[in-house]
């Protein structure tokens, strides 16, 4: 399972395109589209499937400008379950996911692909994929 490309609002995984937020479980299952209960806040209930899969590490892609943020207590809650977390903008998170996957780590990920806050709207002109 490799992320083959990422750009604002678009991620390819093994060559297949995705245009909405998604999660990748350690076994390679892709859950798409993925929604959070509170928009730009990531909380424990939002990632129950990941918790059930019990990865060693969770990579969190916070969006192109980094607008989605984990709740302050999330990292501690996951660490108490043996899950390390790494949160960063989605481009860097995709690279981190690939690196950890190549190392054979039991890694899961959740990616926020779109966010208009902080993005120059002129770069979004043109037909959308949906």
ABEGO torsion letter per residue (X at the ends): XBBABBBBGBBBBGGBBBABBBBBBAAGBBBOBBBBAAEABBBAAAAAAAAAAGBABBBBBAEAAGABBBBAAAAAAAAAAGBBBBBBBAAAAAAAAAAAAAAGBBBBBBBBABBABGBBAAAABEBBAX
